[in-house]
Amino acid sequence: MTDTHSANSSSSAADRLSAGIEELHVPEPSADAEALLLKVGFALPVIGVVLILIAYWNASGAKFVADQVPMLISGGILGVGLAIIGVGLFIRFSLARLLRFWLARLVVEQQAQTDRVVEALGRIETSLQK
C-alpha cells in the first residue's frame, strides 16, 4: 500500500511540475532589438565625432571667444556624450553576443565530456560483470 501511495504522490508531483513549467513564461530576448541597439551603438560615436568636428569648425571661424564657447560647449559636450553612450551600447551588446556563443560552446563541450564518461563507465561495468 505504501508503494501505491508513493507512486501516486510521485506522479502527482510530476504532474504538478509539468503544469508549473507550462505556466512559466520566460521572455525571450528579441534578436532584432539587440541587432538594432548594436547598430545604434556603432552609429552614435560616429555622430558624436561629427558633431565635435562641426562645433570645432564653426568655432574656428568666429572672431570672438564669446561666440566660440557656446558652439564648442553645445557641439562638443553633446558629441562626447553621444560617443560615450554609443561605445557603451556597442561594448555591452558585443560582449553579450560573445558570452552567449561561449556559453553555448561550453554546454556542447560539457555534453560531449559527459557522453564520454558515460561510455567509459558502461565499458567498466561490462568488464566487471564478466
C-alpha atoms as an extended CHARMM CRD file, in Angstrom:
* protein
*
       130  EXT
         1         1  MET       CA              0.0000000000        0.0000000000        0.0000000000  PROA      1               0.0000000000
         2         2  THR       CA              2.9030000000        2.3180000000        0.6300000000  PROA      2               0.0000000000
         3         3  ASP       CA              4.2730000000        1.6670000000       -2.8620000000  PROA      3               0.0000000000
         4         4  THR       CA              0.9520000000        2.6340000000       -4.4430000000  PROA      4               0.0000000000
         5         5  HSD       CA              0.7310000000        5.7730000000       -2.3220000000  PROA      5               0.0000000000
         6         6  SER       CA              4.3010000000        6.8300000000       -3.1930000000  PROA      6               0.0000000000
         7         7  ALA       CA              3.6460000000        6.1140000000       -6.9090000000  PROA      7               0.0000000000
         8         8  ASN       CA              0.5210000000        8.3030000000       -6.8040000000  PROA      8               0.0000000000
         9         9  SER       CA              2.3090000000       11.1040000000       -4.9760000000  PROA      9               0.0000000000
        10        10  SER       CA              5.2860000000       10.9790000000       -7.3550000000  PROA      10              0.0000000000
        11        11  SER       CA              3.0110000000       11.0250000000      -10.4030000000  PROA      11              0.0000000000
        12        12  SER       CA              1.0960000000       13.9270000000       -8.9370000000  PROA      12              0.0000000000
        13        13  ALA       CA              4.3930000000       15.6800000000       -8.2140000000  PROA      13              0.0000000000
        14        14  ALA       CA              5.4000000000       15.1050000000      -11.8260000000  PROA      14              0.0000000000
        15        15  ASP       CA              2.0240000000       16.4300000000      -12.9390000000  PROA      15              0.0000000000
        16        16  ARG       CA              2.4420000000       19.4820000000      -10.7420000000  PROA      16              0.0000000000
        17        17  LEU       CA              5.9320000000       20.0410000000      -12.1310000000  PROA      17              0.0000000000
        18        18  SER       CA              4.8040000000       19.8120000000      -15.7420000000  PROA      18              0.0000000000
        19        19  ALA       CA              1.8560000000       22.1110000000      -15.0240000000  PROA      19              0.0000000000
        20        20  GLY       CA              4.1760000000       24.6070000000      -13.3490000000  PROA      20              0.0000000000
        21        21  ILE       CA              6.5300000000       24.5190000000      -16.3230000000  PROA      21              0.0000000000
        22        22  GLU       CA              3.6600000000       25.1210000000      -18.7360000000  PROA      22              0.0000000000
        23        23  GLU       CA              2.5330000000       28.1460000000      -16.7100000000  PROA      23              0.0000000000
        24        24  LEU       CA              6.0460000000       29.5650000000      -16.5390000000  PROA      24              0.0000000000
        25        25  HSD       CA              6.6310000000       32.3600000000      -19.0100000000  PROA      25              0.0000000000
        26        26  VAL       CA             10.2410000000       33.2770000000      -19.7310000000  PROA      26              0.0000000000
        27        27  PRO       CA             10.5800000000       36.2500000000      -22.0610000000  PROA      27              0.0000000000
        28        28  GLU       CA             12.9220000000       35.6820000000      -24.9630000000  PROA      28              0.0000000000
        29        29  PRO       CA             15.2740000000       38.4850000000      -25.8950000000  PROA      29              0.0000000000
        30        30  SER       CA             14.4350000000       39.9140000000      -29.2560000000  PROA      30              0.0000000000
        31        31  ALA       CA             17.2870000000       39.4140000000      -31.7020000000  PROA      31              0.0000000000
        32        32  ASP       CA             16.0060000000       42.2840000000      -33.8430000000  PROA      32              0.0000000000
        33        33  ALA       CA             16.0880000000       44.7530000000      -30.9590000000  PROA      33              0.0000000000
        34        34  GLU       CA             19.5730000000       43.6120000000      -29.9810000000  PROA      34              0.0000000000
        35        35  ALA       CA             20.8690000000       43.9760000000      -33.5390000000  PROA      35              0.0000000000
        36        36  LEU       CA             19.2990000000       47.4310000000      -33.7590000000  PROA      36              0.0000000000
        37        37  LEU       CA             20.9000000000       48.5510000000      -30.4890000000  PROA      37              0.0000000000
        38        38  LEU       CA             24.2580000000       47.1870000000      -31.6530000000  PROA      38              0.0000000000
        39        39  LYS       CA             23.9620000000       49.2660000000      -34.8400000000  PROA      39              0.0000000000
        40        40  VAL       CA             22.9040000000       52.3190000000      -32.8040000000  PROA      40              0.0000000000
        41        41  GLY       CA             25.9300000000       51.7260000000      -30.5640000000  PROA      41              0.0000000000
        42        42  PHE       CA             28.1230000000       51.7570000000      -33.6510000000  PROA      42              0.0000000000
        43        43  ALA       CA             26.4930000000       54.8720000000      -35.1660000000  PROA      43              0.0000000000
        44        44  LEU       CA             26.3630000000       57.1170000000      -32.0650000000  PROA      44              0.0000000000
        45        45  PRO       CA             30.1490000000       57.5470000000      -31.6870000000  PROA      45              0.0000000000
        46        46  VAL       CA             30.3990000000       58.4160000000      -35.3740000000  PROA      46              0.0000000000
        47        47  ILE       CA             27.6470000000       61.0260000000      -34.9830000000  PROA      47              0.0000000000
        48        48  GLY       CA             29.3680000000       62.3090000000      -31.8370000000  PROA      48              0.0000000000
        49        49  VAL       CA             32.6940000000       62.7710000000      -33.6030000000  PROA      49              0.0000000000
        50        50  VAL       CA             30.9370000000       64.5260000000      -36.4970000000  PROA      50              0.0000000000
        51        51  LEU       CA             29.2390000000       66.9100000000      -34.0190000000  PROA      51              0.0000000000
        52        52  ILE       CA             32.5690000000       67.6300000000      -32.3390000000  PROA      52              0.0000000000
        53        53  LEU       CA             34.1860000000       68.3910000000      -35.7090000000  PROA      53              0.0000000000
        54        54  ILE       CA             31.2760000000       70.6220000000      -36.7770000000  PROA      54              0.0000000000
        55        55  ALA       CA             31.4540000000       72.5020000000      -33.4850000000  PROA      55              0.0000000000
        56        56  TYR       CA             35.1920000000       72.9790000000      -33.8740000000  PROA      56              0.0000000000
        57        57  TRP       CA             34.8450000000       74.1030000000      -37.4730000000  PROA      57              0.0000000000
        58        58  ASN       CA             32.0940000000       76.6210000000      -36.5770000000  PROA      58              0.0000000000
        59        59  ALA       CA             34.0250000000       77.9000000000      -33.5680000000  PROA      59              0.0000000000
        60        60  SER       CA             37.2500000000       78.3210000000      -35.5150000000  PROA      60              0.0000000000
        61        61  GLY       CA             35.5410000000       80.7460000000      -37.9130000000  PROA      61              0.0000000000
        62        62  ALA       CA             34.3180000000       83.0550000000      -35.1350000000  PROA      62              0.0000000000
        63        63  LYS       CA             36.4590000000       86.0700000000      -34.2220000000  PROA      63              0.0000000000
        64        64  PHE       CA             35.3650000000       86.4680000000      -30.6220000000  PROA      64              0.0000000000
        65        65  VAL       CA             35.7890000000       83.9270000000      -27.8450000000  PROA      65              0.0000000000
        66        66  ALA       CA             32.2690000000       84.7120000000      -26.6450000000  PROA      66              0.0000000000
        67        67  ASP       CA             30.9720000000       83.3590000000      -29.9450000000  PROA      67              0.0000000000
        68        68  GLN       CA             33.2250000000       80.2880000000      -29.8810000000  PROA      68              0.0000000000
        69        69  VAL       CA             32.3880000000       78.9830000000      -26.4050000000  PROA      69              0.0000000000
        70        70  PRO       CA             28.6640000000       78.2640000000      -26.9500000000  PROA      70              0.0000000000
        71        71  MET       CA             29.4190000000       76.4050000000      -30.1670000000  PROA      71              0.0000000000
        72        72  LEU       CA             32.1260000000       74.3060000000      -28.5590000000  PROA      72              0.0000000000
        73        73  ILE       CA             30.0370000000       73.5690000000      -25.4890000000  PROA      73              0.0000000000
        74        74  SER       CA             26.8830000000       72.6040000000      -27.3590000000  PROA      74              0.0000000000
        75        75  GLY       CA             28.5540000000       70.5440000000      -30.0730000000  PROA      75              0.0000000000
        76        76  GLY       CA             31.4680000000       69.2580000000      -28.0260000000  PROA      76              0.0000000000
        77        77  ILE       CA             29.6020000000       68.0980000000      -24.9460000000  PROA      77              0.0000000000
        78        78  LEU       CA             26.7590000000       66.6150000000      -26.9590000000  PROA      78              0.0000000000
        79        79  GLY       CA             29.2750000000       64.8790000000      -29.2290000000  PROA      79              0.0000000000
        80        80  VAL       CA             31.2630000000       63.4380000000      -26.3270000000  PROA      80              0.0000000000
        81        81  GLY       CA             28.0520000000       62.2990000000      -24.6300000000  PROA      81              0.0000000000
        82        82  LEU       CA             26.8170000000       60.5450000000      -27.7690000000  PROA      82              0.0000000000
        83        83  ALA       CA             30.2120000000       58.9290000000      -28.2550000000  PROA      83              0.0000000000
        84        84  ILE       CA             30.2890000000       57.5990000000      -24.6810000000  PROA      84              0.0000000000
        85        85  ILE       CA             26.7370000000       56.2620000000      -24.8710000000  PROA      85              0.0000000000
        86        86  GLY       CA             27.4160000000       54.6690000000      -28.2490000000  PROA      86              0.0000000000
        87        87  VAL       CA             30.6130000000       52.9730000000      -27.1030000000  PROA      87              0.0000000000
        88        88  GLY       CA             28.8120000000       51.6820000000      -24.0070000000  PROA      88              0.0000000000
        89        89  LEU       CA             25.9830000000       50.2030000000      -26.1020000000  PROA      89              0.0000000000
        90        90  PHE       CA             28.4020000000       48.6820000000      -28.5890000000  PROA      90              0.0000000000
        91        91  ILE       CA             30.5360000000       47.0680000000      -25.8740000000  PROA      91              0.0000000000
        92        92  ARG       CA             27.5010000000       45.7720000000      -23.9690000000  PROA      92              0.0000000000
        93        93  PHE       CA             25.8540000000       44.0610000000      -26.9310000000  PROA      93              0.0000000000
        94        94  SER       CA             29.1270000000       42.8200000000      -28.4290000000  PROA      94              0.0000000000
        95        95  LEU       CA             30.0560000000       41.2000000000      -25.1280000000  PROA      95              0.0000000000
        96        96  ALA       CA             26.5660000000       39.7300000000      -24.7730000000  PROA      96              0.0000000000
        97        97  ARG       CA             26.8670000000       38.0750000000      -28.1810000000  PROA      97              0.0000000000
        98        98  LEU       CA             30.3690000000       36.7980000000      -27.3950000000  PROA      98              0.0000000000
        99        99  LEU       CA             29.3670000000       35.4050000000      -23.9890000000  PROA      99              0.0000000000
       100       100  ARG       CA             26.2860000000       33.7030000000      -25.4470000000  PROA      100             0.0000000000
       101       101  PHE       CA             28.4660000000       31.9610000000      -28.0250000000  PROA      101             0.0000000000
       102       102  TRP       CA             30.9790000000       30.9860000000      -25.3270000000  PROA      102             0.0000000000
       103       103  LEU       CA             28.2430000000       29.5680000000      -23.0990000000  PROA      103             0.0000000000
       104       104  ALA       CA             26.7120000000       27.5470000000      -25.9400000000  PROA      104             0.0000000000
       105       105  ARG       CA             30.1370000000       26.1480000000      -26.8110000000  PROA      105             0.0000000000
       106       106  LEU       CA             30.7510000000       25.2940000000      -23.1590000000  PROA      106             0.0000000000
       107       107  VAL       CA             27.4420000000       23.4130000000      -22.9490000000  PROA      107             0.0000000000
       108       108  VAL       CA             28.2530000000       21.3960000000      -26.0800000000  PROA      108             0.0000000000
       109       109  GLU       CA             31.7190000000       20.5230000000      -24.7760000000  PROA      109             0.0000000000
       110       110  GLN       CA             30.3290000000       19.5060000000      -21.3910000000  PROA      110             0.0000000000
       111       111  GLN       CA             27.7210000000       17.3030000000      -23.0710000000  PROA      111             0.0000000000
       112       112  ALA       CA             30.4350000000       15.6040000000      -25.1420000000  PROA      112             0.0000000000
       113       113  GLN       CA             32.5230000000       15.0690000000      -21.9990000000  PROA      113             0.0000000000
       114       114  THR       CA             29.5170000000       13.6160000000      -20.1800000000  PROA      114             0.0000000000
       115       115  ASP       CA             28.8590000000       11.2480000000      -23.0750000000  PROA      115             0.0000000000
       116       116  ARG       CA             32.4810000000       10.0530000000      -22.9530000000  PROA      116             0.0000000000
       117       117  VAL       CA             32.2960000000        9.4900000000      -19.1930000000  PROA      117             0.0000000000
       118       118  VAL       CA             29.0270000000        7.5500000000      -19.5010000000  PROA      118             0.0000000000
       119       119  GLU       CA             30.5130000000        5.4190000000      -22.2670000000  PROA      119             0.0000000000
       120       120  ALA       CA             33.6390000000        4.7010000000      -20.1800000000  PROA      120             0.0000000000
       121       121  LEU       CA             31.5120000000        3.7900000000      -17.1540000000  PROA      121             0.0000000000
       122       122  GLY       CA             29.4690000000        1.4400000000      -19.3480000000  PROA      122             0.0000000000
       123       123  ARG       CA             32.6340000000       -0.2970000000      -20.5330000000  PROA      123             0.0000000000
       124       124  ILE       CA             33.8720000000       -0.6070000000      -16.9320000000  PROA      124             0.0000000000
       125       125  GLU       CA             30.5220000000       -2.0300000000      -15.8350000000  PROA      125             0.0000000000
       126       126  THR       CA             30.5130000000       -4.6420000000      -18.6090000000  PROA      126             0.0000000000
       127       127  SER       CA             34.0920000000       -5.6410000000      -17.8500000000  PROA      127             0.0000000000
       128       128  LEU       CA             33.2790000000       -6.0440000000      -14.1450000000  PROA      128             0.0000000000
       129       129  GLN       CA             30.2440000000       -8.2300000000      -14.8630000000  PROA      129             0.0000000000
       130       130  LYS       CA             32.3360000000      -10.7610000000      -16.8010000000  PROA      130             0.0000000000
